[in-house]
Amino acid sequence: MKHLRSIITIILFIKITFSVQAQEIILENSILWKVEHPDLEKPSFIFGTLHMMCSDDFTMPEKVLQAVATADALVLEIDFSDPEEMKSLQASMTGAQKISEELSVAQFKKLDTLVQRVIGTPLANLDAYGLSMLNMMLFSKMLPCTEIKSFEAELMQIAKTEEMPIYSFETVNEQVAIVKAAYPTAFSYQQMMLFDAYKKDLNNAIIAYNKEELNVAINYLTKPEYMDANATTLLQVNRNKNWVEQMPQLMQERSNLFAVGAAHLSNNFGIIHLLRQRGYTVSPVF
């Protein structure tokens, strides 16, 4: 179960690493935002998370805890507190195609060199795991620790303790389908071979995020070499539009704390700009 929780954290984090070349909208440096509208009885909040970091670097900001106490419900990308969703996640991880069947001989050899250096075992020993699982295993090695914490996991625990309802924008099956479409074999291989560069940028992003330097953190993770148009459209643009379609009704019914990956907030396709276009006042909470 501990291994599965780590995989969940990594799956969540993978989805924040893409952006598109679009008009940049510079946000104030805050990871928490208040959403208001004359038609709403109470405001809601948006918390831009960095889905994974070492426990020594992890702190839940006091202002986020205050927002949780104010809100009536927690809304996540996926509700991993739902046992049925956990079953769906486990099912999605079985029956993977062998890595050797997806890659050329030359690609397999290059990836083997990386895997032996980072994970310490020949790629042949992990062949049956499939590229997606291997990608997650490599991702977990980018952090200089073994104990990883997640804002989403901490928020779910708080919600459970406070008997606060948890909702989600997507199901596991919906998200898995999106990720698979966004990460075809060639692109997945390309990203794994950028391991060292991304590891450096990821850790720099964590430092910036903990200073609430939101734009700096997002820019580290959305460099052109880490994105392509297909992944960006599927992981960011389309999903942001879908979420903003759902948010008005959710906010009409109750005050919510929406916790989503920080990169979903920025640029003209980000949920902050999209909500403002709909007439909502979205303000940073300092």
Order of alpha helices (4+ residues) and beta strands (2+ residues): alpha-beta-beta-beta-alpha-beta-alpha-alpha-alpha-alpha-beta-alpha-beta-alpha-alpha-alpha-alpha-alpha-alpha-beta-alpha-beta
